[in-house]
Amino acid sequence: MTNNKNVSTDAYRGVRDFYPKDWLFQKWLFWKMQEVVESYGYENYNASPLEYSSLFIAKSGSEIVENETYNLTDRGGREVTLRPEMTPTVARMIAKKRNEIPLPIRWYSIPNLFRYEKPQKGRLREHYQLNVDFFGQKELSADIEIIEIGYKIMQNIGAEDKDFVIKINNRKIINKILDHFANSKDDIYELSKIIDKKNKISKEDFKESLEQYTKNADDLIEILENNNFEKIKDIVSGDEIEKTLNLIGTLKEKGVSNTVFDLSLMRGFDYYTDIVFEFFDTHPENNRSLFGGGRYDDLLDIFGKEKIPAVGFGMGDVTARNFLEIRNKMPDLKSKTKIVLIPVSKDFENETEKLAGILRENKINTELDLLYRKLSRSINSAEKKNIEFVLLVGENEVQNQKYNLKNILTQEVFENLSQDELIEIFKKRN
């Protein structure tokens, strides 16, 4: 092996190393997500992060795949992409076994995703994302369920209603509005991009940008800012407005009270077909989108299969962590290791290992410290690992089969415990 001092210890730009403490949080977050989605009957699935590039080209176009993803040509000459999103993969899986999978389909996954973009707050080149997808039901109850699941997950990680707002729009409504106001069909997409940046630019710049593609910028701004239904009733079907308001009303009846109708919410111009939504952080230092989703009834079209109505969302781990950190709501997570056993010398190593075996048989995660250093250093090491208990094994412990257990976090000591009493303490704490 070559000793190369020039090899960096840094991770690749835009990705993260997960040390044990970091991964403990990831597992906690994943569990909080899973706990909610599985309570609604969703099943977990997974797939390889490698997909044929053609899958993402069919969904997003070759330009996005070439410029924003990680691509390679394998030794067989096949074009392969590291998945930037999971939805095309789940669509492919369902299309492949469409006749074998009973409807409705409630599936979820928490994959790692890859995008070649400039790393910034809340956006990295690799992240984990909860994907929740509901296939096979066109009724509004499916959209309501999906949004309610997102709300319940936020509650489950410790969020309060005041911490976030759920913005809801309808692509059928906004598409009709853009079609009405755009100077030409080609300008519709340009208008959608400007509206998507509405909260990131000044009012003056927003209006000036709109005026390049519509002759009625003032009327469009009034509609967007005031959700002015009177001004759009001649443009948009009343059924679509009623449906969207009904969705919000039903959510409020179910206790999801922090919902608002926002006509400026865009999301996936070529992707979503109906209801869209985003969860927004209300913290002044992190006022940004947390996650979102919507209805995508045309997803299976790229495979030439029959349409299946679908609705879902993706919730990333990076924005979830930022949300908790900025509010000092990060969980206080203890190590999965419950106890460290420390023999006072090599003479008691075998007896210590026997005790460790008994504890492990009783589902008590046990670490052995066999470094034979100063006791203070061993205890300090356990403390840094956030392990709660230590137990010394010496001559008295071996002869009398009685043990003193110390909680190094609270300094509480349990004295003269038999093996059964020692085990019982941990069982009571589980």
N, C-alpha and C positions, 0 to 999 in steps of 0.2 A: 504493500500500500504506500502510495506517495504521500509524503507529509507536505501539504501545500498550505502555507500560511495565508494565501490570497483567497481561499474559499470562505465566503461570507457565512456568518451564522444567522443572518437575517432571512426571514421568510420572503418569498416572492412578493413583489409589490401588489398590494390590494387584496392579499389573502392573510389568514391569521393562523398562528399556532395556538392550539388549545392545551394549555397546561392543565393538570388535574383540577385545580380550582375553577378554571374557566369552563372546562368540560362539565363540571358538576352543575354549573349554571345552565349550560346548554341542555343537559338531561332534564333539569327541573323545568325549563321552559317547554321542551318537547312534551313532557308529561302533562303539564298544565293544558297544553293544546289538545293532546290525545284524550285527556279526561273528558273534555267537553264534547269533542266530535264523536267519540265512541258512545257517549250517552244518547246521541241522536241516531245511533244505528249505523254509523259509517265504518267501512272496512278499510284496513290498511293495505296498500299495495306498494310496489317498488319496481324499479327498472335500472338498467345500466345508465351511467352518465354519458355514454357514447351512443350517438344516433347517426344515421345517414344524414348528411347535410341536406339532401333533397326534402326531408321532412320539414325543416325550418324554412327552406326557400319557398316551399309551397304555401306555408302559412304567412311568412313575413316578407318575402322577396329576397332576391340575391344580394342586393346592396347592403341590407341590414346584416345578413349572415356574413358577408365578406368583411364588413367594417367593424362589427360589434360582437363577434363571437370568436372562439378559439377553434380553428379548423386544421385538419391535417389530411394528408393522403397516405393511406396505409400501404404496406408492401405489395398488396394486391391491386393497387391503383384505385381503391375505393375512397371517395370523399367522405370524411367523418367530422362531426362537430361535437364538442363538449356541450351538453344541453344548457341553453341559456334560460329555459323555462320548462315547466313540466306538462303544461296543458296539451301540447301537440303529442307528447308521449302517451298520455292517458287516452287521448282520442284514437291514436294508432292501435293501442291495446284493445280498446272496445270495438273498433272497426274490424279487427282481425277475428274476434270471437263474438261478433254481434248476435248470432243466432243461439249462442250457448249461454249468454249472460242474461238472467231475468231482469226485467225492469220493475221498479225504478232502480237505478244504480247510485248508491251512495258510497263514494270512495274518498280516501284521503292519503296523503303521503307527506313526508318531510325530507325532501331531497336537498342535496347541495347543488347549486346552480352557478354557472360561469358566464360572465360577460366581459368583453374587452372594452373597458371604458375607464375614464379618469377617476381614480378613487377619491371620494369625498365623504363628508359626514353623511351617514345613513346609506351610502352606496359603495360597495366594494366589488372587486372582480370575482369574488366567490362569496356566496352566502347560503344559509339554509332557509328554506321557506316552506311553511305549511301550505299545502294545496288541498282545498276542499271542493269537490265537484259533485253535483247532483244532476244526473242524466235521466231523462224519460218523463218529466212532468212539466207541462207548459203552464199550468195554473199558477196564479200569483202566490199561492201558499208555499211553493218551492223557493221563490225569491225571499219571502218572509223568513223561512227557516234558515236560509243561508246567512242573512243579515243578523238574525238572532244568535246564530252560532258565533259569529264574529264578536258580537256584544258580550256574550257569555264568557268567551275567552278573555276579553279585556277585564271583565270582573274577576275572573279566576286568577289573573296575574296581579291583582291588587288595585286595578284602576277604579276610580269613581266616575260618575256621570259627568261631573264638572271638568274632568281631565281630558275629555275628547268629545268631538261632535261627529255625527254620521251624516254626510252629505249625500243626497239622493237625486238622481236625474233620470231622464228617459231618453234614450238615443233617438227614438222615433219622433219625439217632440223637438229636440234640438236639431235634428237633421232637416225637419220641415222648416224650421226657423232659418237655418243657414241657407237652405235652398231658396227661400223667399228673399233674403237680403243680399245674397251674393250677386255681384255684377255678372258673373258667368258661372257655368258648372265647374270650370277649372279653379275658381276662386273659393269654392266651398271648403276644400281642404286647408287652404291658407288661412281662412277665417277661423277654422277649428284650432289650428296651431296657436294663433294669437289669443284666442279666448282661453286656451289651456294655460297661457302665461299671464293671465289677467292679474293675479295677485302678486306677481313677481316684478311688475313694471309699474311706472307711475301712470296716473289717470291720463295725463297728457300724451304719453307715449302710446298708451293703449288705444286712445281715440285716433291718434295719427296713423297707427298701424292699420286699424280697421278701415280707415278712409281709403286705403289703397285698393280695397276689395269690395267695398259697398258704398252706395251713395246715401245711405240712411244710417250712418254710424250712431247718431244721437238716439234714434228710436231703438236701435239694437241694444245700446248700452242701457237704456231705461228698462227694457225687458229683462236683460240679464241681471241687473242690480236689484230690481224690485220684484222679480218673478211675476211680472205683470200679465196675468191671464187675460185681462180685458183686451190687451193689445194683440194677443196671439189667437184669440178664439176663432178668427176668420182664416187663420193659417193652419192651425193644428186641430186634429180631431178631438172633440170633447171627450171621447171615450178614453183616449190616452192620458189626458189630464186627470180625469176621474180615477183611472186605474192607479196612477202614481200617487195621488192624494189618498186613495184607499189603502195603498200599501203603507204609507206613513202613518195613517190613522190606526191601522191594525197593529203596527209595531208599538205605537204608544199605548194601546190597550193592553199589550203584552208586557208593558213595563219598560220598553226601549224608548225612553222619553227624549233622549238627546239627538233626535233626528230632524233634519231640515231639508226642504226642497231647494236645490241650487241649480238653476239653469246653466250656469257657467261651468259646471262639472263636465269634463269631456270624456276622458279615458278611451283608449283604443279605438280611434276613428274607424278603422276598417275591420274591427274585431267584434265589438259588442253590438248586439242587435236590438236591445230593449232597455230594461232597467239597468242602471249602473250606480255604484255607490263607492264612497271612500270614507275611511275613518281618519279624522284629522286631529292631531295633537293641539290642544288649546294653550299649552304653556308658551309664554311670550318668547322664550329662548329656544323653543323647538317647534314653532308653529308650522307644521308640515304634515304631509300625508304619511300616515302610518301603514296603511294597507288598503286594498280595495278589490273590487271585482264587479260582476254583473252577469247578464245573460248573453250567451253566445250560441244561438240555435243553429248556426251554419257551420259549426266546427268540423263536422264529419264530411263536409262537401269535398274537401281536398282528397278524400279517398274514393269519391264516387259512390258513397253509400247513402242510404236513405237518411233523411234528417232525423236527428234525435234532439228534442229540446234540452238545453243544458244551462246551468247557472252555477257559479262558484266564485271563489276568491283565493288570493295568495297572500300570506302574512309572513314577512321576513323577520329573521332573528335579530338583524342589526338595528332596525328601527325600534323593535320591541325592547331591546336592551337600552338604547338611548332614552326611550320613554321612561323606563324605570329609574335609570341613573340620575336623570335631571330632577327627579322628584324624591330622590333618596329612598326609593322603594325597592331596592335590590334585596332579594331574600337573604337571610342569614343562614347559609347552608353549612351543615357540619359534614365532616368526612363520613363516608360509608363505613370506614374502619372504626369500630366502636372502642377498641382497647389495644394498648401496647403492653406486652409482657416483657419484663427486663430481668434476666438472671443476673445476680450480683457478681457471679464469676462463672468460668467455664464448668466448674464442678456441678452446677445446677442446670446446665443447658438441656440435658435429656429430660429432666423433670418438667422444665418450662415448656419444652416442645410437646410433651404429653398433655399438659394442661391446655395448650393452644389447640391441640387436636380435639379435646373434649368440648371446648368452647365453640369451635367451628362446626362440630357435629350438631350443636344446638343453635345453629344459624346466627352465631355471634361472630362478626368479622373481626379477626384478630391478627395483629402484626407482631412479629418477634424482632426485638432490637438486640442483636448479637455483636455489637461493636465494642463492648466492654470499655466504655469511656466514662468520664465523670457523669454521675447521675444527673446533674443539672443540665448537661448538654443533651442527654437522652430525653429528658422531660421537655426541654426547650424545643427539640425537634418535633415531638408529638404535638406540642402547642401550635407550632407553625403550620402543621398539617391539619390543624383544627380537629384533632382526635381528642375525645372527651376524657377518657379514662386511662390511667396507668396502674400497673400492678407489678411489684417487685417479687422475685422468687429467690429466697435464700435458705439457709439452714432451718430456721424456725418454720417456714412455710412447708418445706419438704417433710420435716419430722412430724409436725402437728396437723398437716393438711388444712390449715387455716390461713386465710389471706386478708390483707388490708388493701382495699380498693380506693383509689383517690381520683376524684373528679378535678382535673387540673384547670378547668374553666371556672368552677365555683369554689374550689379548694375544700369541698366536702369530702370527708373520709368515712368509709364503711369498714369497721374493724371486725376481726375474728370471724370471717365468713367461711362457711363450708363451701365445697364446690357447688352443691345444690342451691345454697343461698346466693352465691355469686351469680349463677345462671339465672336465678329468679329475678334478680335486680334488672337484668337486661330484658328479660321477657316482659316485665311490667312496663318497661319504657317503650316497647314497640307498639 
